[in-house]
Amino acid sequence: MKRTVQEEEEEEEVYFMKGAFAEVMQHCSTFNSGGISLPLTPQQKAVYAQEEKHMGSLGLRVLALASGPELGRLAFLGLVGIIDPPRDGVKEAVQILTESGVSVKMITGDALETAWSIGEQTKPPPSSRNHPTRGWQVKCCTALRMKLNVLAILSPFGTILDFVDGDLRLG
């Protein structure tokens, strides 16, 4: 989550926020509809949550945007979907590892729907998944502390990890 404050001469401060949907929504009390600020009801939150999940299921990284005079009184502005496909060669690397008997795990800070979609894009084709493994597993975690805990638990077992967003890699 990122907050930015903009100040202009003799004008009120304006907060701008971008980040994970759930985090941003905690600070919103209204939403912007065609330039009109309306109360953010549980029903409207549910509509936005459904859209966020749908966008994530398409493999998009989803950011929520908001602005307003203070935290807790922000207006939800909308969702942005960012195309961030797996790097070239990832699918082939996963296939080689899987065929070699390595159980590949993906650990990400993305929303679960996005993680599953990316996992589907990178998993090997069915013919190369005949080797007995534990299957495709996706774990989502956002906090660096949590990622370090996962690393500490898995690294003694020779697990290959790649924290793309946190720049933490083993291999």
C-alpha positions, 0 to 999 in steps of 0.5 A: 500500500502506498500513500501520497499526500499532495499539498497546495497553497491554502488548500486541503491536503489530499491523500492518494492511495494505491495497493491491495484491494482489501487494504485500500477498502479499509480506508474508504467510506465513499466511492466515485460514480461519474464524479459524484461521491456516494456512500460505500455500502456493503453491497457496493464493496461486494460488487468491487470485490467480485470484480477484483477477483474476476480481474485476478482470475484473468492473470492481472495484478490488481491495484485499488485506487482511492483519494480523499481528505484523510485516511478513513474518509477516502473515496474509492476510485476504482481498480487497475489491472496490470498485465505482468506475464511470467518471464520467458522460459519459466514454463519450460523451467517448471517442466524440466524441474517437474520431469526431474522429480522436483516438486515446484511451489510458487510463493507470491504476494499476489491475490489468490486468483492471480496466483492461480491464473499465473500457475495455470500459465506456467504449469507443464502440459499434462503429458509431462506431469506423469512423474509422481509429485505432490501437485501444483501448490500456490502459497500467497503471502505479502509480508516480508516477515512471512516470506522470510519464515517460509524461506527458513522452513523450506530452504533446508529441504533444497526447495527452489524459491523465487520471491520475484517482488521481494527480490529474494531468490534461491536456486 
